[in-house]
């Protein structure tokens, strides 16, 4: 068994092989917190993130996980618990960041049942049960950070299915805060605005017209960057955020005010 500082905090971040999840994981590591990250199919990208975290002096481990597949969660947590036990001598994490997800772009009249089911499974059902099953592996006094979207406050045609699931997660987060308060576990939402990543085909990052439109609709005059978001999530994993609970923190630069 590898001996480690018993006070070391551990965060689990889903979907951290790229984009915002990667940035969140790196920002959390900068706070002196060890990481468990998940990836769906990009194992090498995830291992690259692990290497970056370890180069910063923190421990990290990547596990494959498809958040659509609820029946796989027990096996996933058994694997995580085995890693924790062998590395730390216990089976507990402190923070869960529900970030993994994909988008769908379809107007309401064109959205198919299959597209809606996929959004439900990834962004609501998966988050619901992954969090439920995480509770037996979480230390009291920890925290849950659910990633939502600015699209729950402002509306753009074509994102109704995606944004509706994020709205459901925002309601669920308040219930988590209420029901888990007796354990000292906080639950909050971070809702990014339009960010320059490869999400939804990288439109905000790569399409000049979309980027200019976003910049024009944002008080700070530009589209968001991953670095604008990761540090906020990392802050919610620190003692300084101990009295923030049941909140929706929008990180959009003042978009669509």
DRENDO-1510 file (C-alpha; in Angstrom, 1 decimal, always signed):
<recs>
REC; n; res; u; v; w
REC; 1; UNK; +0.0; +0.0; +0.0 .
REC; 2; UNK; +1.3; +3.4; -0.9 .
REC; 3; UNK; +1.3; +5.8; +2.0 .
REC; 4; UNK; -0.1; +9.2; +1.3 .
REC; 5; UNK; -1.2; +12.3; +3.3 .
REC; 6; UNK; -4.5; +11.4; +4.9 .
REC; 7; UNK; -5.6; +15.0; +4.4 .
REC; 8; UNK; -5.2; +14.8; +0.6 .
REC; 9; UNK; -8.5; +15.7; -1.1 .
REC; 10; UNK; -9.6; +13.7; -4.2 .
REC; 11; UNK; -11.9; +14.9; -7.0 .
REC; 12; UNK; -13.6; +12.8; -9.6 .
REC; 13; UNK; -14.2; +14.7; -12.9 .
REC; 14; UNK; -16.2; +13.1; -15.7 .
REC; 15; UNK; -15.4; +13.8; -19.3 .
REC; 16; UNK; -11.9; +15.2; -18.6 .
REC; 17; UNK; -9.9; +14.0; -21.6 .
REC; 18; UNK; -10.5; +17.3; -23.5 .
REC; 19; UNK; -12.2; +20.7; -23.5 .
REC; 20; UNK; -13.7; +22.1; -20.3 .
REC; 21; UNK; -13.3; +18.9; -18.4 .
REC; 22; UNK; -9.6; +18.8; -19.0 .
REC; 23; UNK; -9.3; +22.4; -18.0 .
REC; 24; UNK; -11.3; +21.8; -14.8 .
REC; 25; UNK; -9.1; +18.8; -13.9 .
REC; 26; UNK; -5.9; +20.8; -14.4 .
REC; 27; UNK; -7.2; +23.8; -12.4 .
REC; 28; UNK; -8.3; +21.5; -9.5 .
REC; 29; UNK; -4.8; +19.9; -9.5 .
REC; 30; UNK; -3.3; +23.4; -9.1 .
REC; 31; UNK; -5.2; +23.6; -5.8 .
REC; 32; UNK; -3.3; +20.5; -4.5 .
REC; 33; UNK; -6.1; +18.1; -5.1 .
REC; 34; UNK; -5.6; +14.6; -6.6 .
REC; 35; UNK; -7.7; +13.6; -9.5 .
REC; 36; UNK; -9.7; +10.7; -10.9 .
REC; 37; UNK; -10.9; +11.5; -14.4 .
REC; 38; UNK; -13.1; +9.7; -16.9 .
REC; 39; UNK; -13.1; +9.4; -20.7 .
REC; 40; UNK; -15.5; +7.8; -23.1 .
REC; 41; UNK; -13.3; +6.8; -26.0 .
REC; 42; UNK; -10.2; +9.0; -26.0 .
REC; 43; UNK; -7.9; +7.0; -23.8 .
REC; 44; UNK; -4.7; +8.5; -25.0 .
REC; 45; UNK; -6.0; +12.0; -24.5 .
REC; 46; UNK; -7.0; +11.1; -21.0 .
REC; 47; UNK; -3.6; +9.6; -20.2 .
REC; 48; UNK; -2.0; +12.8; -21.5 .
REC; 49; UNK; -4.1; +14.7; -19.0 .
REC; 50; UNK; -3.0; +12.3; -16.2 .
REC; 51; UNK; +0.6; +13.0; -17.2 .
REC; 52; UNK; +0.0; +16.7; -17.0 .
REC; 53; UNK; -1.5; +16.4; -13.6 .
REC; 54; UNK; +1.3; +14.2; -12.3 .
REC; 55; UNK; +3.9; +16.7; -13.7 .
REC; 56; UNK; +2.2; +19.2; -11.3 .
REC; 57; UNK; +2.9; +16.9; -8.4 .
REC; 58; UNK; -0.6; +15.5; -7.9 .
REC; 59; UNK; -1.7; +11.9; -8.3 .
REC; 60; UNK; -4.2; +11.1; -11.1 .
REC; 61; UNK; -5.9; +8.1; -12.7 .
REC; 62; UNK; -8.1; +7.8; -15.8 .
REC; 63; UNK; -11.0; +5.3; -16.1 .
REC; 64; UNK; -13.3; +4.6; -19.1 .
REC; 65; UNK; -16.9; +5.5; -18.5 .
REC; 66; UNK; -19.9; +6.1; -20.8 .
REC; 67; UNK; -22.4; +8.0; -18.7 .
REC; 68; UNK; -25.3; +6.8; -20.8 .
REC; 69; UNK; -24.8; +3.3; -19.4 .
REC; 70; UNK; -26.2; +3.3; -15.9 .
REC; 71; UNK; -25.7; -0.4; -15.5 .
REC; 72; UNK; -22.0; +0.0; -15.8 .
REC; 73; UNK; -21.8; +2.4; -12.8 .
REC; 74; UNK; -21.4; -0.4; -10.2 .
REC; 75; UNK; -18.4; -1.8; -12.0 .
REC; 76; UNK; -16.9; +1.6; -12.5 .
REC; 77; UNK; -17.1; +2.5; -8.8 .
REC; 78; UNK; -15.7; -0.9; -7.9 .
REC; 79; UNK; -12.7; -0.2; -10.0 .
REC; 80; UNK; -12.4; +3.3; -8.6 .
REC; 81; UNK; -12.7; +1.9; -5.0 .
REC; 82; UNK; -9.9; -0.6; -5.8 .
REC; 83; UNK; -7.6; +2.1; -7.0 .
REC; 84; UNK; -8.4; +4.3; -4.0 .
REC; 85; UNK; -7.8; +1.5; -1.6 .
REC; 86; UNK; -4.4; +0.5; -3.1 .
REC; 87; UNK; -3.2; +4.1; -3.5 .
REC; 88; UNK; -4.6; +5.8; -0.4 .
REC; 89; UNK; -5.7; +3.1; +2.0 .
REC; 90; UNK; -9.4; +4.1; +1.8 .
REC; 91; UNK; -12.2; +4.2; -0.8 .
REC; 92; UNK; -13.5; +7.8; -0.5 .
REC; 93; UNK; -13.5; +10.8; -2.8 .
REC; 94; UNK; -14.2; +14.4; -1.7 .
REC; 95; UNK; -15.6; +16.0; -4.9 .
REC; 96; UNK; -17.7; +14.9; -7.8 .
REC; 97; UNK; -17.7; +17.1; -11.0 .
REC; 98; UNK; -20.4; +16.0; -13.4 .
REC; 99; UNK; -19.1; +17.4; -16.6 .
REC; 100; UNK; -19.3; +14.7; -19.3 .
REC; 101; UNK; -21.7; +15.3; -22.1 .
REC; 102; UNK; -22.4; +16.0; -25.7 .
REC; 103; UNK; -24.8; +18.4; -27.4 .
REC; 104; UNK; -27.5; +18.1; -30.1 .
REC; 105; UNK; -28.5; +20.8; -32.4 .
REC; 106; UNK; -32.1; +20.4; -33.7 .
REC; 107; UNK; -35.1; +22.7; -33.7 .
REC; 108; UNK; -38.0; +21.6; -31.6 .
REC; 109; UNK; -40.1; +20.5; -34.5 .
REC; 110; UNK; -37.2; +18.3; -35.9 .
REC; 111; UNK; -35.9; +16.7; -32.7 .
REC; 112; UNK; -36.3; +12.9; -32.8 .
REC; 113; UNK; -37.2; +10.6; -29.9 .
REC; 114; UNK; -33.7; +9.1; -30.3 .
REC; 115; UNK; -32.0; +12.5; -29.9 .
REC; 116; UNK; -34.1; +13.3; -26.8 .
REC; 117; UNK; -33.5; +9.9; -25.2 .
REC; 118; UNK; -29.7; +10.5; -25.7 .
REC; 119; UNK; -29.8; +13.9; -24.0 .
REC; 120; UNK; -31.9; +12.4; -21.1 .
REC; 121; UNK; -29.5; +9.5; -20.7 .
REC; 122; UNK; -26.3; +11.6; -20.8 .
REC; 123; UNK; -27.3; +14.8; -19.1 .
REC; 124; UNK; -29.9; +13.8; -16.6 .
REC; 125; UNK; -30.4; +10.0; -16.0 .
REC; 126; UNK; -26.6; +9.4; -16.1 .
REC; 127; UNK; -25.8; +12.3; -13.8 .
REC; 128; UNK; -28.7; +11.4; -11.4 .
REC; 129; UNK; -27.5; +7.8; -10.9 .
REC; 130; UNK; -23.8; +8.4; -11.1 .
REC; 131; UNK; -24.2; +10.9; -8.3 .
REC; 132; UNK; -26.5; +8.6; -6.3 .
REC; 133; UNK; -24.0; +5.8; -6.5 .
REC; 134; UNK; -21.1; +8.2; -5.6 .
REC; 135; UNK; -22.5; +9.0; -2.2 .
REC; 136; UNK; -21.3; +5.8; -0.5 .
REC; 137; UNK; -17.8; +6.7; -1.8 .
REC; 138; UNK; -17.9; +10.4; -0.7 .
REC; 139; UNK; -16.5; +11.9; +2.4 .
REC; 140; UNK; -18.8; +14.0; +4.5 .
REC; 141; UNK; -18.0; +17.7; +4.0 .
REC; 142; UNK; -17.3; +17.2; +0.3 .
REC; 143; UNK; -19.0; +18.7; -2.7 .
REC; 144; UNK; -20.9; +18.1; -6.0 .
REC; 145; UNK; -20.5; +20.4; -8.9 .
REC; 146; UNK; -22.9; +19.9; -11.8 .
REC; 147; UNK; -22.1; +21.5; -15.1 .
REC; 148; UNK; -25.0; +23.2; -16.8 .
REC; 149; UNK; -25.2; +25.9; -19.5 .
REC; 150; UNK; -26.0; +29.5; -20.0 .
REC; 151; UNK; -28.7; +28.2; -22.3 .
REC; 152; UNK; -31.0; +27.5; -19.3 .
REC; 153; UNK; -31.2; +31.3; -18.9 .
REC; 154; UNK; -31.1; +32.6; -22.4 .
REC; 155; UNK; -32.4; +30.8; -25.5 .
REC; 156; UNK; -31.1; +30.1; -29.0 .
REC; 157; UNK; -33.1; +28.0; -31.4 .
REC; 158; UNK; -31.9; +24.5; -31.8 .
REC; 159; UNK; -30.8; +23.8; -28.3 .
REC; 160; UNK; -34.2; +23.0; -26.6 .
REC; 161; UNK; -33.5; +19.3; -25.9 .
REC; 162; UNK; -30.0; +19.9; -24.5 .
REC; 163; UNK; -31.0; +23.0; -22.5 .
REC; 164; UNK; -34.0; +21.3; -21.0 .
REC; 165; UNK; -31.8; +18.5; -19.5 .
REC; 166; UNK; -29.5; +21.1; -18.1 .
REC; 167; UNK; -32.5; +22.9; -16.5 .
REC; 168; UNK; -33.5; +19.6; -14.9 .
REC; 169; UNK; -30.0; +19.2; -13.5 .
REC; 170; UNK; -30.2; +22.7; -12.0 .
REC; 171; UNK; -33.4; +21.7; -10.1 .
REC; 172; UNK; -31.8; +18.4; -9.0 .
REC; 173; UNK; -28.8; +20.3; -7.7 .
REC; 174; UNK; -31.0; +22.2; -5.2 .
REC; 175; UNK; -32.5; +19.0; -4.0 .
REC; 176; UNK; -29.1; +17.5; -3.6 .
REC; 177; UNK; -28.0; +20.5; -1.5 .
REC; 178; UNK; -31.2; +20.1; +0.7 .
REC; 179; UNK; -31.0; +16.4; +1.2 .
REC; 180; UNK; -27.2; +16.1; +1.6 .
REC; 181; UNK; -26.8; +19.0; +3.9 .
REC; 182; UNK; -26.8; +16.8; +7.0 .
REC; 183; UNK; -23.6; +15.3; +5.7 .
REC; 184; UNK; -22.0; +18.6; +5.0 .
REC; 185; UNK; -22.0; +17.9; +1.3 .
REC; 186; UNK; -22.5; +21.0; -0.9 .
REC; 187; UNK; -24.1; +20.9; -4.3 .
REC; 188; UNK; -23.7; +23.7; -6.8 .
REC; 189; UNK; -24.1; +24.4; -10.5 .
REC; 190; UNK; -21.5; +26.0; -12.8 .
REC; 191; UNK; -23.2; +27.2; -16.0 .
REC; 192; UNK; -20.7; +28.2; -18.8 .
REC; 193; UNK; -21.7; +30.5; -21.6 .
REC; 194; UNK; -20.4; +30.0; -25.1 .
REC; 195; UNK; -16.9; +28.7; -24.9 .
REC; 196; UNK; -14.2; +28.1; -27.5 .
REC; 197; UNK; -13.8; +24.3; -27.4 .
REC; 198; UNK; -14.6; +21.4; -29.8 .
REC; 199; UNK; -18.1; +21.1; -28.2 .
REC; 200; UNK; -20.8; +20.8; -30.8 .
REC; 201; UNK; -18.3; +20.6; -33.6 .
REC; 202; UNK; -16.2; +23.5; -32.4 .
REC; 203; UNK; -18.5; +26.2; -33.8 .
REC; 204; UNK; -17.8; +28.8; -31.2 .
REC; 205; UNK; -14.1; +28.3; -31.6 .
REC; 206; UNK; -13.8; +27.8; -35.4 .
REC; 207; UNK; -16.6; +29.6; -37.0 .
REC; 208; UNK; -15.7; +33.3; -37.3 .
REC; 209; UNK; -19.3; +34.5; -37.7 .
REC; 210; UNK; -20.5; +32.5; -34.7 .
REC; 211; UNK; -17.6; +33.8; -32.6 .
REC; 212; UNK; -18.3; +37.4; -33.6 .
REC; 213; UNK; -22.0; +37.0; -32.8 .
REC; 214; UNK; -21.2; +35.6; -29.3 .
REC; 215; UNK; -18.7; +38.4; -28.7 .
REC; 216; UNK; -21.3; +41.0; -29.7 .
REC; 217; UNK; -23.8; +39.5; -27.3 .
REC; 218; UNK; -21.4; +39.4; -24.3 .
REC; 219; UNK; -20.8; +42.3; -22.0 .
REC; 220; UNK; -17.0; +41.6; -21.8 .
REC; 221; UNK; -16.8; +41.6; -25.6 .
REC; 222; UNK; -15.5; +38.1; -26.5 .
REC; 223; UNK; -16.4; +34.4; -26.4 .
REC; 224; UNK; -15.3; +32.4; -23.4 .
REC; 225; UNK; -12.2; +30.3; -23.1 .
REC; 226; UNK; -11.7; +27.1; -21.1 .
REC; 227; UNK; -9.5; +28.9; -18.7 .
REC; 228; UNK; -12.5; +31.1; -17.8 .
REC; 229; UNK; -14.3; +28.2; -16.4 .
REC; 230; UNK; -11.9; +25.7; -14.9 .
REC; 231; UNK; -10.8; +28.0; -12.1 .
REC; 232; UNK; -14.4; +28.5; -11.0 .
REC; 233; UNK; -14.9; +24.8; -10.6 .
REC; 234; UNK; -11.6; +24.4; -8.8 .
REC; 235; UNK; -12.6; +27.2; -6.4 .
REC; 236; UNK; -15.7; +25.2; -5.5 .
REC; 237; UNK; -13.4; +22.4; -4.4 .
REC; 238; UNK; -11.7; +24.6; -1.8 .
REC; 239; UNK; -12.3; +25.5; +1.8 .
REC; 240; UNK; -12.9; +29.1; +0.7 .
REC; 241; UNK; -16.1; +28.1; -1.0 .
REC; 242; UNK; -17.4; +26.3; +2.1 .
REC; 243; UNK; -20.5; +28.5; +2.5 .
REC; 244; UNK; -21.6; +28.4; -1.2 .
REC; 245; UNK; -24.4; +25.9; -1.6 .
REC; 246; UNK; -27.4; +25.3; -3.9 .
REC; 247; UNK; -26.2; +28.1; -6.2 .
REC; 248; UNK; -26.1; +28.5; -10.0 .
REC; 249; UNK; -22.9; +30.3; -10.9 .
REC; 250; UNK; -23.0; +31.4; -14.5 .
REC; 251; UNK; -19.6; +31.9; -16.2 .
REC; 252; UNK; -20.5; +33.7; -19.4 .
REC; 253; UNK; -18.8; +37.1; -19.3 .
REC; 254; UNK; -22.3; +38.7; -19.1 .
REC; 255; UNK; -23.9; +37.0; -22.2 .
REC; 256; UNK; -27.4; +38.1; -23.4 .
REC; 257; UNK; -28.0; +40.6; -20.5 .
</recs>
